[in-house]
Amino acid sequence: MFKWIFISLFLISTLWAHTDSTDKMLVSFKLTPEISKFLHEEEFDVTGVNHDQGIIHALLTQEEINKFEQKNVKMMTMLPQLLLRGPDPEYQNHQEIEDALKNYQQKYSDLTELVEIGKSLEGRSIWAIRISDNVKNKDYDEPVILFNSMHHAREVMTPEISLDIIDYLLSNYKSDKKVQNWVDGNEIWVIPMFNVDGNNIMWTKDSMWRKNARNGHGVDLNRNYPFGWNSCNGSSSSTGSQTYRGPNPASEPETQAMMDFISKIKPVFNISYHSYSELVLYPYGCKPNVATNSEVVAIGKEMGKRLKYKAGTPWELLYNADGGDIDWMYQVEQVIPYVIEVNSTMEGFHPNYKRSRDKTVERNRLGWQYLFERLEGSGIRGRVQSQENNVNIEVSQFGKKILNYKVNPDGTFHLILPAGEYNLVFRGLNMGQVSKSVKIENKLVRLESI
């Protein structure tokens, strides 16, 4: 069926690792379309890829290993047992994250607001912190940006990046003019730990736990969003699968909390941090779809260049993935969203804290800081004064329609566009039709009195 790739039986017996209730081992395969398809169709736990080295990882039980032997699919090599050793205790659990956020809010009360965006299935709080120079009021002139971490419970490095974003912005606010401009000019939200129940399971029961806590088997929160749910074989109907999508779209309270929050704050950009593979992913998750706004791709590729991560859609770089957060955000809420997969295949889900933490968060500053730069880059921002909820903007260039944008309920809009000349047509029941010609250079254009 596939070309043989060597593995010795004694390696299977000597590099076995124990992950609580289930014996598993991490196996490396040659990254080919055939191998990727087989792993995905059999619903094995694909943990990461390395495109430079041409390898793909999967976490397998002995029963799953037997399937490979029956199908004549051979493994390349075993990975060090250290990759399955479980999380370093210096990584933070839900309570430690909550305590850290409360400390930031108390220390920087003039710049922060702490908000519970919802409750998990088991009743834990999901926290978001807002950073702004005007936290008591809403500034309609400021674009919103969101960063979130840990849709998947075992990805323990991701909250560290969110906490570093918070700490960097707050601790450098008074001394760094660039940071001050970011905080003064934007409404910044950070959710350091989204899957709080799954994280508890990961710390207390199973260090390789990925999903939430639904009925003991869990739901993959990043396959549970309504747009594209169960549309391209990019998730599973099996409760035992790591990509179990849940019984219905948005069945999980965590998913509902994120959706309600996004609908309320209407961010221009979002980064969802995951691990591992060193990738920048943008919509869509299902082949052959790609975001229609060319800037979504261009910004993703620029972030990949700065981070030295490979950029592309999930289906280009990993596999089909339906029901993901970035597809829903982009299609339904007009957010320009990215998934950034941090850490290499040599570090895995639980890298050594002292060796990997600081270098990972410092490297990833190049990504999130670029989005702040891009918020002030080429584009159009304004607010429609008409008191109605259904105003649309049709954006055309050289007579060709390139974008249709629904104005936010508060009247604001923020269009991310490359430099050029555009015609904007605003349409609403009360306002009728209003046309504007706009020339964009390399900075944000602000429209007044629409």
Secondary structure, 3 states (H helix, E strand, C coil): CCCCCCCCHHHHHHCCEEECCEEEEEEEEECCHHHHHHHHHCCCEEEEEECCCCEEEEEECHHHHHHHHHHCCCCCEECCHHHHCCCCCCCCCHHHHHHHHHHHHHHCCCCEEEEEEEECCCCCEEEEEEECCCCCCCCCCCCEEEEEECCCCCCCCHHHHHHHHHHHHHHCCCCCHHHHHHHHHCEEEEECCCCHHHHHHHHHCCCCCCCCCHHHCCCCHHHCCCCCCCCCCCCECCCCCCCECCCCCCCCHHHHHHHHHHHHHCCCEEEEEEECCCEEECCCCCCCCCCCCHHHHHHHHHHHHHHCCEEECHHHHCCCCCCCHHHHHHHHHCCEEEEEEECCCCCCCCCCHHHHHHHHHHHHHHHHHHHHHHHCCCEEEEECCCCCCCCEEEEEECCEEEEEEECCCCCEEEEECCCEEEEEEEEECCCEEEEEEEEECCCEEEECCC
